[in-house]
Amino acid sequence: MKTWLGVGLFAVVNGLVIPTSQAAYPYLTDAETGDRITRSLSSDIDDKPWPRLSTGDTQGYGTAEQFSKYDVIHLKAFSYNFLRNVQAIDSKVKGFRLFTPFDYQGWPETSACYQGAGIPFGGTGVSTQGCNVYAGHWLYAPGTTLRGSITAGATTVTVADASRINAGRYVVIYDGGAGAFKNAEHALVQSVNRTTNTLTLSGRGYKSSAISHPAGAIVAEHVLGNGPAQNPLNWAYNLSTSSPRDGSGRTLGEVMAAWLAANYDKDYLGKVSGARIDGILLDSDFYFLEQAGHNKLPDVDNDLVLDKGIGDDGTNLWGEGMERFYTLLRQRLPNVVITGGVTEARGYDSLNGTQLEGFPKSGNFTSAVPDYRDLDGKLSIYSQNMHHRGMGPRYTELSNKMPTLAYPDQADVRPTSNAPFRFSFGLALMNDGYFSQENWNTRDAWYDEYAVDVTPGSSTFGQAIARNAQNESAIRRHKGWMGYPLGPRYRIYDNAAFAPERNLVTGGNFDSTLGSWSGRNVSVTRDTSAGDFLEGTGALYISRQQQYSSSKEGAEVVGPSVRLTAGRQYTLAFAAKASEPRTIQAAVGWQSVQKMEIPDVWVRRVMTFQATGTGNYSLRFETGRENTEVWIDSIYLFEGNANVFRRDYENAVIVVNATPTARTVALGETLQRIRGAGQDAINNGARINQVTIAPYDAAILVRP
């Protein structure tokens, strides 16, 4: 039996009122349901009931009993003994090694061969092996040359261009010309005199040998990694395809893949700990070097010229090197879960997923001030990772880092609610990923919503399981309380407001003409080839760049103008695909730019924004930085915000309000709020058939 309840279509199945559709228009139906998996490992990480919980970066805080309630723990090698104790309590807990292929992060160095977040660095040799790292395997800024020879004990040296060197940073000094790395040593720069082009050095021969060097020897500054910016020893590795080969003929990526495959399950001293390591969570594995925080001005091919990891012909030397590293690591570890650690991690044929750090916030992830300006783009990245990777099982983790009322941490302003947690958690539940709350300072950030008693007939039905030292076993029994989803998420909106006749864009289906669309640094045509349009008879085709630009704005297509009114909400919907998975930027004028991830098959993407000005603004799609073909179809623009989502589970209903105004949603059935343990007043156990949700918040509801 089917009946209309509220604004959606519902079916009664085994006594449950379950939504089967939302009278949704196709152009707003952007939830993906399939996957591209061609090979899957034997792991149950994608078979667990919801919510699926990870810990964030575990430092071994708290007790093993406390952490035994999580599904996945990721940690560095010095915490392996802690993981062993956790798994002794619950053997089903997965352990993922946290490893950064980008930078050393080897502190505290308790031994010459200490294994921190990267490969060990105890000395400098002709090859990267054992605990030695070949000097050419580090990443440097464009260097300069010595004006005269120096002795092994010299502390003041004159160079051709001291403006390329900064005080307080380490440099490499080597002979043989640019990229040769002969007789290399490392030293700390104490001061720089750019008038006389002199450097004052200390620590000559740091983890290397101080030797004499002739005039013309290269002096280049180490690029810092993505660890602590204030630590001058946080050196970045050169993972690009231009990485020099060491004395054994291997690039850094080849060495690192071999080392990690041999050591991922060993502790920080290289010993077997007894903990079971099920996977590897990479960190700072950027596809573009420009994404790498404070990592500036790299010279990946060591020719003393700034290149930012991009070749003269537009080849992403850095990104291709990362892809090669993923491939080599997968070949050596065919049965280990391997995930990326950044939002734009690629490796679609090698990685099981990635970590979306700070999701869904932009800007300073740990600030208590909400910043959701790239929200829809982050949802597109989430969808891309869950549905367009070839390696299974799927594991993508959404990591919320915003302080809350329950866990204020070191907030910049005092948090006033737990809404930032609920919003992030609710959006995570709109797809099939894992969720983690930052616990660097909070240690064991556990919320009412994580474990609820839904045992039929229980006197405590609908009640959150209170967290205390005596209750961890009860939490473990109830942590997968939501069960499994009954279908994909869908949007809740006013059908009249988003009807086709309310579309502000004309000709957005490209069924007859190209209209007013034009390209800058790309050519545009109307493509009528089978498979190259989503619906109707044609699509907008965007060529590769005519002249490569590393800027996202360096190539674009511009379409018709639409009239916007300042302060009003709008929803842009479009379909897209590319010749290779990539990021594009969608915009209306210059006031609403969002990065959207698109695969090599047709998908629908939806973007909402608030107009900042009144006037006529052109639709734009920016396709710079990555040099691929792109197709666009089915473009719609409406006044109104369609970012209210719902997803139904066996024992729960999740409704998310991802708009800047409060929304009241008819539920179509009687549900109840969680009866909380005193953590949040909103969890009052009330039975409701409609719910009012504050801006950027979510309702986590129990099926009675």
C-alpha positions in Angstrom: 0.0 0.0 0.0 1.2 3.5 -0.8 -0.1 6.7 0.4 0.8 10.4 0.4 1.9 11.6 3.8 3.3 15.1 4.3 5.2 16.0 1.1 6.6 12.6 0.2 5.5 9.2 -1.1 5.6 6.5 1.6 5.0 2.8 1.7 4.0 0.7 4.7 6.3 -2.3 4.9 6.0 -4.7 7.9 4.2 -2.0 9.8 6.9 0.7 9.1 6.0 3.8 7.2 9.0 4.1 4.8 9.5 6.9 2.2 10.0 5.4 -1.2 10.6 8.7 -3.1 10.3 12.4 -2.6 8.3 13.3 -5.7 11.7 14.5 -6.7 12.5 16.1 -10.0 15.4 14.2 -11.8 17.6 17.3 -11.8 17.6 17.4 -8.0 18.1 13.7 -7.5 21.8 13.7 -7.0 22.2 10.8 -4.5 24.2 8.0 -6.2 23.5 4.4 -5.5 25.9 2.3 -7.5 29.6 1.7 -7.3 32.6 1.1 -9.6 34.3 -1.6 -7.6 36.1 -4.1 -9.8 38.2 -5.7 -7.1 37.4 -6.1 -3.4 39.5 -7.2 -0.4 38.2 -9.6 2.2 37.3 -7.2 4.9 34.0 -6.4 6.7 34.5 -2.7 7.1 31.6 -2.0 4.7 29.3 -4.6 6.3 28.9 -2.9 9.7 25.6 -1.4 10.9 25.3 2.3 11.4 26.6 4.5 12.8 30.1 3.5 11.7 32.6 5.1 14.0 36.3 5.8 13.9 38.4 7.6 16.5 40.3 10.3 14.8 44.0 10.2 15.4 44.4 8.2 18.6 47.3 9.1 20.8 46.7 6.3 23.3 44.7 8.5 25.7 42.2 6.8 28.0 41.9 3.1 28.6 41.7 0.2 26.1 38.2 -0.5 27.4 37.1 3.0 26.4 38.4 2.7 22.9 37.1 -0.9 22.3 33.7 0.7 21.4 35.0 2.1 18.1 34.9 0.2 14.8 38.2 1.6 13.5 41.2 3.1 15.3 43.9 4.8 13.4 47.1 5.6 15.1 50.9 6.0 14.8 53.4 3.2 15.4 54.2 4.3 19.0 50.6 3.5 20.0 50.6 -0.1 18.7 50.8 -1.6 22.2 47.7 0.3 23.1 45.9 -1.1 20.1 46.9 -4.6 21.1 45.2 -4.1 24.4 42.0 -2.8 22.7 41.8 -5.7 20.4 42.3 -8.1 23.3 38.9 -6.7 24.6 37.2 -6.7 21.2 39.0 -8.4 18.3 36.7 -6.9 15.8 38.2 -3.4 16.2 40.2 -2.5 13.1 43.6 -0.9 13.4 44.9 1.5 10.7 48.4 2.9 10.7 48.6 6.6 10.2 51.4 7.4 7.8 52.4 10.5 5.9 54.1 10.0 2.6 54.6 13.8 2.3 56.8 14.7 5.2 59.1 13.3 7.9 57.2 14.1 11.1 59.6 11.8 13.0 59.3 13.3 16.5 60.1 12.5 19.2 63.3 10.9 17.9 63.9 8.3 20.6 66.4 6.4 18.3 68.3 6.9 15.1 65.8 4.7 13.3 62.7 6.0 14.9 59.5 5.4 12.9 57.2 8.3 13.3 54.6 9.2 10.7 57.1 8.8 7.9 60.0 6.6 7.0 63.0 6.8 9.4 65.7 9.4 9.0 68.9 8.6 10.8 71.5 9.8 8.3 72.3 10.7 4.8 73.6 8.1 2.3 74.0 7.5 -1.4 70.8 5.5 -1.3 67.6 5.6 0.8 67.9 2.4 2.8 68.1 1.3 6.3 67.8 4.6 8.3 69.6 6.7 5.7 67.7 9.0 3.3 69.3 10.0 0.0 69.6 13.8 -0.1 67.9 13.9 -3.5 64.8 12.3 -2.1 63.8 15.5 -0.1 61.8 18.3 -1.6 63.6 21.7 -2.1 62.7 25.2 -3.1 64.6 26.7 -6.1 68.2 27.0 -4.9 71.2 29.1 -5.6 75.0 28.5 -5.9 78.1 29.1 -3.8 80.2 32.1 -5.1 83.4 30.6 -3.7 84.6 27.4 -2.2 84.0 26.6 1.5 85.8 24.4 4.0 84.2 21.8 6.2 84.2 24.1 9.1 83.0 27.3 7.4 80.0 29.0 9.0 79.7 32.0 6.8 79.2 31.4 3.1 78.5 33.6 0.1 75.9 32.7 -2.5 74.8 34.0 -5.8 71.2 34.9 -4.5 70.5 34.9 -0.8 66.9 36.0 -1.4 66.2 32.3 -2.1 67.1 31.3 1.5 65.4 32.0 4.8 66.8 32.2 8.3 65.8 29.4 10.6 65.5 26.8 7.8 67.6 23.9 6.8 69.4 23.8 3.5 71.2 21.1 1.5 74.7 21.8 0.0 75.9 19.5 -2.7 78.3 19.3 -5.6 78.1 18.2 -9.3 75.5 20.7 -10.5 71.8 21.1 -10.2 70.1 17.8 -9.4 73.4 15.8 -8.9 73.4 15.6 -5.1 77.0 14.6 -4.9 78.7 15.0 -1.5 75.4 16.3 0.0 75.2 17.7 3.5 72.5 19.5 5.5 72.9 22.6 7.6 70.8 25.1 9.5 70.7 28.7 8.4 71.1 31.0 11.4 70.9 34.3 9.5 70.7 35.7 6.0 72.2 39.0 4.8 70.6 39.7 1.5 72.7 42.8 0.9 75.9 40.9 0.9 74.4 37.6 -0.2 75.9 35.8 2.8 74.5 33.0 5.0 75.5 32.2 8.5 75.3 28.5 9.1 75.2 26.3 12.2 74.9 22.6 12.6 77.0 21.8 9.5 76.6 18.2 8.6 73.2 17.6 10.3 72.6 13.9 9.9 75.3 14.0 7.2 79.0 14.8 7.0 80.3 18.4 6.9 82.8 18.6 4.0 84.4 21.2 1.8 82.5 22.3 -1.4 83.7 24.1 -4.5 82.4 27.3 -6.0 79.2 26.6 -7.9 78.0 24.0 -5.4 74.2 24.1 -5.0 72.5 25.5 -1.9 68.8 24.8 -1.7 66.3 25.2 1.1 64.2 22.3 2.4 60.5 22.7 1.7 58.5 22.1 4.9 55.9 19.4 5.1 52.3 19.7 6.4 53.2 19.0 10.0 54.1 21.7 12.6 54.9 24.8 10.6 57.2 26.1 13.2 59.4 23.0 13.2 62.3 23.5 10.7 63.0 19.8 10.7 59.6 19.0 9.2 61.1 18.2 5.8 59.0 17.2 2.8 59.8 14.3 0.6 59.9 14.5 -3.2 57.2 12.1 -4.4 57.0 13.5 -7.9 57.8 11.6 -11.1 60.9 14.0 -11.2 62.3 12.6 -8.0 66.0 11.8 -8.5 67.0 8.2 -8.4 69.4 7.2 -5.6 72.4 5.0 -5.8 70.2 2.0 -6.0 68.3 3.5 -9.0 65.1 4.1 -7.1 62.9 7.1 -6.8 61.5 8.2 -3.4 58.1 6.8 -4.3 59.6 3.4 -5.1 61.6 3.3 -1.8 58.7 4.5 0.3 56.2 2.0 -1.1 58.7 -0.9 -0.4 59.5 0.4 3.1 55.9 0.9 4.1 54.8 -2.5 2.8 57.5 -4.1 4.9 56.9 -2.0 8.1 53.3 -0.8 8.3 52.5 -3.4 10.9 55.7 -2.9 13.0 55.9 -0.5 15.9 58.1 2.7 16.1 61.2 0.6 16.9 60.6 -1.7 13.9 59.3 -4.6 16.1 56.2 -6.7 15.8 53.9 -5.5 18.6 51.1 -8.1 18.5 48.5 -5.6 17.4 46.7 -6.5 14.2 47.0 -3.7 11.6 44.2 -4.0 9.1 44.9 -0.9 7.0 46.9 2.2 6.3 45.5 5.7 6.5 47.7 8.1 4.5 48.0 11.7 5.5 48.9 14.8 3.5 48.8 12.9 0.2 48.0 15.9 -1.9 47.3 15.6 -5.6 48.4 19.2 -6.2 51.2 20.7 -4.2 49.3 24.0 -4.0 46.9 22.3 -1.6 49.6 21.6 0.9 49.0 24.3 3.5 52.3 26.2 4.2 54.3 24.2 1.7 55.4 26.8 -0.7 57.6 27.3 -3.8 58.8 23.7 -4.6 61.3 22.8 -7.4 60.4 19.1 -7.9 62.9 18.6 -10.8 65.8 20.4 -9.0 66.7 22.7 -11.9 66.7 25.7 -9.6 63.4 27.0 -11.2 60.1 27.2 -9.4 57.6 24.7 -10.8 55.1 24.0 -8.0 55.1 20.4 -9.2 53.7 21.1 -12.6 55.7 20.5 -15.8 56.1 23.0 -18.6 53.5 21.2 -20.7 50.9 21.1 -17.8 51.8 17.6 -16.6 51.1 17.3 -12.9 54.5 15.8 -12.0 53.5 15.7 -8.3 50.1 14.1 -8.9 51.4 11.5 -11.2 54.1 10.6 -8.6 51.4 10.2 -6.0 49.4 7.9 -8.3 52.6 5.8 -8.9 53.2 5.5 -5.2 49.6 4.3 -4.6 50.0 1.7 -7.4 53.3 0.4 -6.1 51.9 0.2 -2.5 48.8 -1.7 -3.7 50.9 -4.1 -5.6 52.9 -4.9 -2.5 49.9 -5.0 -0.2 47.1 -6.5 -2.2 45.0 -7.4 0.8 45.3 -4.4 3.1 42.8 -1.5 3.2 44.6 1.6 2.0 43.0 5.0 2.2 44.0 8.6 1.3 44.1 11.4 3.9 42.9 14.5 2.0 39.7 15.6 0.3 41.2 15.5 -3.3 43.2 12.3 -2.9 43.0 10.4 -6.2 44.2 6.8 -6.6 40.8 5.7 -7.8 42.1 2.3 -8.9 44.3 1.7 -5.8 42.8 3.3 -2.7 39.7 2.2 -0.8 38.7 5.8 -0.1 40.0 8.8 1.8 39.6 10.9 4.9 37.6 14.2 4.5 39.2 16.2 7.3 37.1 18.9 8.9 34.0 17.8 7.1 31.9 19.7 6.2 33.6 22.9 7.4 35.9 25.1 5.4 38.6 27.4 6.7 40.0 26.7 10.2 38.7 23.3 11.0 39.1 23.6 14.7 37.4 27.0 15.0 34.0 27.1 16.7 32.7 29.5 14.1 30.8 27.7 11.4 32.0 28.1 7.8 30.1 26.0 5.3 30.7 28.0 2.1 32.0 24.9 0.3 29.3 22.5 1.7 27.9 21.2 -1.6 31.4 20.7 -3.1 32.3 18.6 0.0 29.2 16.5 -0.5 30.3 15.9 -4.1 33.7 14.7 -2.9 32.0 12.4 -0.4 29.8 11.0 -3.2 32.7 10.6 -5.6 34.7 8.6 -3.0 31.8 6.3 -2.1 30.7 5.5 -5.6 33.5 5.9 -8.1 36.5 4.0 -6.7 37.5 0.6 -8.2 38.9 -0.9 -5.0 36.6 -2.3 -2.4 35.6 -2.4 0.3 34.7 1.2 0.5 36.2 3.2 3.4 35.9 7.0 3.5 36.0 8.7 6.8 34.4 12.1 7.6 36.4 13.8 10.4 34.6 16.6 12.3 37.0 18.9 14.2 34.7 21.7 15.3 34.5 22.3 19.1 31.1 21.7 20.7 29.3 22.5 24.0 30.1 18.9 25.1 33.7 19.1 24.0 34.9 22.7 23.8 38.6 21.8 23.6 40.7 24.9 22.9 38.0 26.8 21.0 38.6 30.3 19.7 35.1 31.2 21.0 33.0 29.4 23.5 30.7 26.9 21.7 27.0 27.3 22.5 25.6 24.0 21.2 26.4 20.5 19.9 24.9 21.5 16.5 28.3 21.4 14.7 28.6 17.7 15.7 25.1 16.8 14.8 25.3 18.5 11.4 28.6 16.8 10.5 27.3 13.5 11.8 24.0 13.8 10.0 25.6 14.5 6.7 28.0 11.6 7.2 24.9 9.4 7.6 23.5 10.6 4.2 26.0 8.2 2.6 27.9 5.1 3.7 31.1 6.4 5.2 32.6 6.3 8.7 32.4 9.2 11.1 35.0 10.5 13.6 35.1 13.4 16.0 38.5 15.0 16.6 39.9 13.6 19.8 43.3 15.1 20.0 42.3 17.1 23.0 39.0 15.6 23.9 40.5 12.1 24.0 37.3 10.1 23.9 34.6 12.4 22.4 31.5 10.2 22.7 28.0 11.5 22.0 24.5 10.3 23.0 23.8 9.7 19.3 26.4 7.0 19.0 24.8 4.2 21.1 21.1 3.9 21.8 19.0 1.1 23.2 16.5 0.0 20.4 15.8 -3.5 21.8 12.1 -4.1 21.4 10.2 -4.2 24.7 13.2 -2.8 26.6 12.3 -0.5 29.5 15.1 1.8 28.3 14.1 1.8 24.7 15.3 5.0 22.9 17.7 5.8 25.7 21.3 6.8 25.0 23.8 4.4 26.7 25.5 6.6 29.3 29.3 6.6 29.0 31.2 5.7 32.1 33.9 3.2 33.1 31.4 0.6 34.0 29.3 0.9 30.9 31.7 0.3 28.0 30.5 -3.2 27.4 26.9 -2.0 27.2 28.0 0.7 24.7 29.6 -2.0 22.5 26.3 -3.9 22.4 24.3 -0.9 21.3 26.7 1.1 19.1 25.3 -0.1 15.8 21.8 0.8 16.9 20.6 2.4 13.6 20.9 -0.8 11.7 21.1 -0.6 7.9 19.8 2.0 5.6 16.5 1.4 3.8 17.6 3.4 0.8 19.7 6.4 -0.3 19.2 9.9 1.0 16.8 12.2 -0.7 16.0 15.9 -0.6 12.9 17.5 1.0 11.6 20.6 -0.8 8.6 22.4 -2.0 7.8 20.8 -5.4 6.1 24.0 -6.7 9.2 26.1 -6.0 11.4 23.8 -8.0 9.1 22.9 -10.8 10.6 23.1 -14.4 8.7 26.2 -15.2 10.4 28.1 -12.3 13.8 27.4 -13.9 15.7 30.7 -14.3 18.0 29.2 -17.1 16.9 28.8 -20.7 18.4 26.2 -23.0 20.3 24.4 -20.2 19.5 21.0 -21.8 21.3 21.8 -25.1 18.6 20.0 -27.0 18.6 22.3 -30.0 21.4 24.9 -29.9 24.5 25.9 -27.9 22.9 29.1 -27.0 25.1 31.9 -25.6 27.7 29.6 -24.1 31.3 30.5 -25.0 34.7 29.4 -23.8 37.9 31.1 -22.6 41.1 29.1 -23.2 38.8 26.2 -24.3 36.5 25.6 -27.2 32.8 24.7 -26.7 30.5 22.8 -29.0 27.1 21.0 -28.7 27.8 17.3 -28.5 25.1 14.9 -29.8 27.2 11.7 -29.7 25.6 8.7 -27.9 26.7 8.7 -24.3 27.9 12.2 -24.4 24.6 13.7 -23.2 22.6 12.8 -20.2 19.1 13.5 -21.4 17.4 15.0 -24.5 19.6 15.2 -27.6 22.8 17.1 -26.7 25.2 18.4 -24.1 27.7 21.2 -23.7 31.2 19.9 -24.6 34.3 21.7 -23.2 37.6 20.9 -24.8 41.0 20.6 -23.1 42.8 23.9 -22.5 44.2 25.6 -25.5 47.1 26.8 -23.5 47.7 25.1 -20.2 47.0 27.2 -17.0 47.7 25.8 -13.5 45.0 28.2 -12.1 41.5 26.8 -11.7 40.2 30.0 -13.2 42.6 29.7 -16.1 39.9 28.2 -18.4 36.2 28.5 -18.3 32.9 28.5 -20.1 30.4 31.3 -19.6 26.7 31.0 -20.2 23.5 33.1 -20.1 22.9 35.7 -17.4 20.3 35.3 -14.7 18.7 37.8 -12.5 19.6 37.4 -8.8 18.4 39.4 -5.7 20.7 40.1 -2.9 20.0 38.1 0.3 17.9 35.4 -1.4 18.8 31.7 -1.6 19.3 29.9 -4.9 19.9 26.3 -6.0 21.9 25.4 -9.1 21.6 21.9 -10.4 23.6 20.4 -13.3 24.9 17.1 -14.7 28.6 16.6 -15.6 31.2 14.1 -16.5 34.9 14.4 -17.6 37.3 12.3 -19.6 39.1 11.6 -16.3 37.9 12.2 -12.7 38.6 15.7 -11.7 37.5 18.9 -9.9 35.7 21.8 -11.7 34.4 25.0 -10.2 30.7 26.0 -10.7 29.6 29.6 -10.2 26.9 32.2 -10.8 28.8 35.4 -11.3 31.7 35.8 -8.9 29.8 35.4 -5.7 29.1 31.7 -5.4 32.1 29.6 -6.6 32.3 26.0 -5.3 34.6 23.2 -6.2 32.7 20.2 -7.5 34.2 16.7 -7.9 33.0 14.9 -11.1 33.9 11.4 -12.4 34.2 10.0 -15.9 30.5 9.1 -16.0 27.4 11.2 -15.8 26.5 12.4 -12.4 24.2 15.1 -11.1 25.5 17.9 -8.8 23.6 20.4 -6.8 24.9 23.7 -5.4 23.2 26.2 -3.2 24.2 29.8 -2.4 22.9 33.1 -1.1 23.2 36.0 -3.5 25.4 38.8 -2.3 24.3 41.4 -4.9 21.3 42.3 -7.0 21.8 42.2 -10.8 22.4 40.0 -13.8 25.1 37.3 -13.3 26.4 34.7 -15.8 26.6 31.0 -15.2 30.2 29.8 -15.3 32.1 26.5 -15.1 35.9 26.8 -14.5 38.0 24.0 -15.9 41.6 25.2 -15.4 44.4 23.4 -13.5 43.4 20.0 -14.8 43.6 19.4 -18.5 40.7 17.1 -19.4 37.5 17.2 -21.5 34.3 18.0 -19.7 30.6 17.6 -20.6 27.8 19.6 -18.9 24.0 18.9 -19.3 20.7 19.5 -17.6 21.4 22.9 -16.0 18.7 24.4 -13.8 18.7 27.4 -11.4 15.9 28.1 -8.9 15.2 30.6 -6.3 15.1 28.6 -3.0 17.4 26.3 -1.1 16.9 22.5 -1.6 19.5 21.4 0.9 17.2 19.6 3.4 18.0 15.8 3.4 16.5 12.7 4.8 17.7 9.1 5.1 15.8 6.2 6.7 17.4 3.4 8.6 15.9 0.3 10.1 15.8 1.9 13.6 16.4 5.5 12.9 15.5 8.5 10.7 18.1 11.2 10.0 17.0 14.7 8.8 19.6 17.3 8.0 19.0 21.0 7.5 21.9 22.2 5.4 20.4 25.7 4.9 20.9 29.0 6.7 17.3 29.2 8.0 15.3 27.0 10.3 13.1 24.3 8.6 10.1 22.4 9.8 9.8 19.0 8.2 6.7 16.7 8.3 7.9 13.2 9.1 4.9 11.2 7.8 5.1 9.0 10.9 5.6 9.2 14.6 9.2 9.1 15.7 10.9 9.9 18.9 14.0 11.9 20.0 16.7 10.0 21.8 16.4 10.1 25.5 19.8 11.5 26.3 22.2 11.1 29.2 22.3 14.8 30.1 24.7 15.8 27.3 22.2 17.8 25.2 18.8 19.2 26.1 17.5 18.4 22.6 17.6 14.7 23.3 14.5 14.7 25.5 12.8 11.5 24.3 9.7 13.4 22.8 7.5 11.6 20.3 7.0 13.8 17.3 5.5 13.6 13.7 7.2 16.8 12.6 10.5 18.4 13.5 11.9 21.9 13.4 15.6 21.9 12.8 17.8 24.9 13.3 20.1 26.2 10.5 23.0 23.8 9.8 21.8 21.2 12.3 20.3 17.7 12.1 17.7 15.6 13.9 18.7 12.1 14.9 15.4 10.3 15.5 14.5 6.8 16.7 11.8 4.6 15.2 9.5 3.6 18.1 
